[in-house]
Amino acid sequence: MSRGGTTWKHCTIVEQGTHTSLLASDGAYARLYSVQFAAAAVEVG
């Protein structure tokens, strides 16, 4: 079962959907996810 997510900006919902659909939309959620895991990759690498 896929869990949904909600992306907030300044107390306003800007995106809503599953993890996969939010990444595919290349919006705010995808940018936040990318930044978070890019930083983690630098720490590991």
N, C-alpha and C positions, 0 to 999 in steps of 0.2 A: 504494500500500500504506500503510495506516494503522499507525503505531507505537503501541505500548501505553505506558502510564505507570503509575507506582506512587507513591502519596502516603504519606509516612512521618510519624509523630508519636511522639516519645519512643521511637525505635527499634522501632516497631511499624507494620506496614502497615495503613493505615486505609482505603485505596481502591486499586482496581486496574482498569484498563480503557484504552480508547482516549481520546485527547484529547476527542473529541466526546462520548463517553458520560460521561466524568468531569465535563465542563462541564454536561451535562444533569442530572446527579445533584444538582447544587447543593450539594456537600459541601465538604470541606477543599480539594481541588484547585481547584474553581471559585472559592473565596474567595481562595486564594493568587494565582491567575491574574488575578482581578479587581483585587486590590490592586497587583500588579506593573504592570499595564497602565494603571491609573488614574493611578499615579505618573508613568508615561511620558507620558501625555496632558497632564498638568499641566506637565511640563518642556517639551513641544513647544508648547503653547498659550500 
